[in-house]
């Protein structure tokens, strides 16, 4: 009963804070600007010779006339050379702080399928197929602005980068014409809990709909239930329905851990590809 009341309070808070217009998880997520940066902008005193707290010299250096230095036929400038050296240092730094060389395992017997930045988790349960789909692109939330005093105290401690992707849960039953699909997300104010705080749901359901199995796009002609105006008791049953199929807070924590590792892997791969492109090798 206390858990239901807690969910009711959370639902009321979401109704007052969220705008009426919602974005489906299947559609491309809005681009989130990062108010903080990775070490790619914070490196100082490296090969670029930038002073502490300033951007590397390659960003402000005088551009030289292009020169051809290999048989690829592309332009090669002094700026390109400095850029390539900077990327080499950045890749080394990112690999040093990489927590997982391989993706962490999910408990509960989930099978993982990867396609670039998109991941699928599949689980068979008593004749039902549960599929979780998420994409790590645009999954890093912006850092909240801090008070000047707090900023000065924590200058040496950079915030952890945690990926909190929107995800879709598709439940398919044998013999059913359509799958029951849940569009879920991580509200920014519910992804962490302090000591002594009552445990609440760290993810939320935004929309529920019946859709053809395996379809990547939602059919606009299918009725979609938006939880903004949903009775809290029905919402509570929907959350319990997911929990009975292994989609609960434990699962959500593990999904964030996996997504964070995958996002970091893809970021390092992007830097490698960028370095190769700049060097034209």
N, C-alpha and C positions, 0 to 999 in steps of 0.2 A: 504493500500500500504506500509506504514511504517513497519507494522508487517511482511509482506512478505519479505521486504528487510532485516529486522532483522533476520528472519529465514534463509535467504540466507547466511548471514554472519556467523550464527551459524553452518550451514551445511558445509561451507568452512573451518571453524575452526576444525570441527570434522574430515574432510577429511585429514587435515594436521597432526592431532595429533593421530588419531587411526591407528593401524596397519591394514594391508590388511586382516589378518586372523581374523574372528569373531567367537564367540562362541554362539551357539543357546541357548535361555533361557531354552528350555525344557531339554537340556542335563545338567548334574550336573555342577554347576558353579565352577570356579576355587577357590581354598581355599585361602582366604585372611588372611594374617598374621596380627595380631594386634600389632602395635608398641606401643600402650598404653594398659593399663590393667584395669580391673575393680578393685573394692576394695579388691578382693580376694588376690591380691599381695601387695596392698598398705596399708593394715591394719598393724599397728605397736603398740607395747605396749599392745597387747591383751593377751590372755591366753598363747601364745607362748613365751611372754617375749622378743620379738625381739626389737632391738633398732630402732630408727626412721630412715626411709630410707632403712632399710635392710629387707630381706625376713624373714618370720617367722622361728623360730628355728626348726620347724618340718622338714624343707627341708634340714637342715644340721646336725640334731641330730644324735648321734651314734645309730645305729640300735641295738635293744635288741633281745635276743633270743625269738622266738615265744612261746606264752603260750596259752593254751586252756582255755577259760573262760566261754564258754556256750556250749549248746548241738548241735550247728549247724555243728560242725566238721571242721570249718574253722580256719585258723591261726589268732591269735590276738596278736599284738605286742604293745610295748609302742608307737611306731610310729603311729600305727593305732588309738590308744587312743587320741594322740595329734591331729592327722588328724581329727578325729570325733569332737573334741572340737572346732577346728578351723572352720570346716564347720558349726557347730551350730552358731558360732558368725557371720560367713559370711552370712548365710541365714537371720539372724536378721537384719544385715546391709542392705542387698538388699531389704528386705521388707519395711524398713524404707524409702528408696529412691524411692520405686515403685510409679509412678505417677497415674497409673490406676489399680484399683483392678479388674475392668472388662474392656473389650475392648471398645474403643470409637465407637460411631455410625457413619456410613457413610451417608451423605446427598444424596438425589436423589433417594431414594427408593431401594437401593441395599440390596439384601438378602445375608447373610453370611453363608457359610458352612465351617466347620473346620475339618481337618484330621491331628492331630498332628501339625507339623510345616507348613503344607500346608493350604492355605486359598483360597476359591473361593467366588467371589462376582458376583451375578447374577441379571440381570435386564431385564424385559420385556418391550419393547417399540414399540408400533404400529406394532405388528406382527413380530418384530425382537427380538432375544434373544442375549444379550451381556453378556459374561462370562469373568471375570478377574481371572487369576490364578497366585498365587505367593507363594514362599516358603521363610521362614525367615532364613533358614540355610545359612551361609556364606553371610549374607546381611549387615554386619557391615563393612563399608569401613575403611581402615587403616588411622590413623591420620597422616597428613602431618608433616614432621619435621619442627620445628621452630628454629629461630635464638636463640643463647644462651641468649641474653638479654631478649627476649620475654619469654623464658622458665622460667627465674628467676622471672619475674614479675608475671607470671601466675601459679606459683608453687602451690598456694593454691586453684586455680580454675581448676578442672578437666573438660575436654571437655565433652559435652553432647554426649551420645551414641545414634546415630540415625540410624535406619535400612532403607536402600535404596535398596530393592530387585528388581531384574529383574522381569518383569511381562508380561504375555501373554494376549492379548485381542482377543477374538474369537467372531465374529459377524455371527450369523446364521439367514438366511431368510427362511420363509416358502416356500417350494417347491424347494429350491436350493439344488443341489447335494452335494456341499461342503461349508464349512465355510471359511470366510475370516479371516486370523489369522495374528496378529501383534506381533512381538517380540520387547518389549520395555525395556528400562533401564533408570537409572538416571545418567547422566554424572556428575562426581564429581565437575566440575567447574560451574554447572548450578543449583545446588540444593538449593542455597540461593541467595538472592538479597539484596543489600544495599539500604539505603534510597536515593531516587532520581534517582535510576537506572531504565531504561526502562524495563518493564516486558517482559520476554522471556519465552520460553517453558522450564520447569524444567525437562521434560523427553524427550526422543528421541526414534524414531523408528529405529531399526536396520535392521529388515527383515520383509517382507510381503509375504504371500503365501496362496494358497488355499489348505485346508486340510480337510479330513473327519471329520465330527462333533464328538467332544468328544474324539478324539484320543489323547493319552498322548505323543506319539512320532511323530515327523515330518517324513513324507514319503520323502525319498531322491529322489524319482522319480518325485515328484511334483516340478514345477519351483518355485524357491525362489528369490524374488527381494531384493537385498542388497542395502541399501540406501547410501553406501559409494560412489557409482558412479551414484547416481540418480540426475536427473534434479531437481533443487530446486523448480520449480513451481509444479511438480508432488508431491514432498514431502510435500509442503504446502497444497495441496488438501487432501492428506492422513491425515495430522494432523487435518484439519478442519472436515474431515469425522469422526474422533474419537471424536472431541469436540462436534459435533452435537448429539452424543450418550452418552454424559456425561463424557467422558474421557478427561478432560482438566486440567489446573493447580490446580484448586480447588480440583478436584478429586485426583490428584497426591499428594498434601499436606496431605489430609485426609488419603490416603493410607499409606504414610510414618508414620503418627501418629499411625495408627492401627498396622502397621507392627512392629514399635518400641515397642508398648505395648505387642504384642504377643511374640516377641523375648525375652523380659524381663521375661514374664510369663514362657516361656519354659526354660529359663536359671535358674530361681529359682526352677522350677520342677526338672531340671537336678541335681541341688545341693542337693535337698531333696532325690532324688534317689541315688545319690552318697553317701550321709551320711548314708542312710539305708544300702547300700551295704557294706560300710566300717565297720559299727557297727554290721552287720550280724543279723538284727532283722526282 
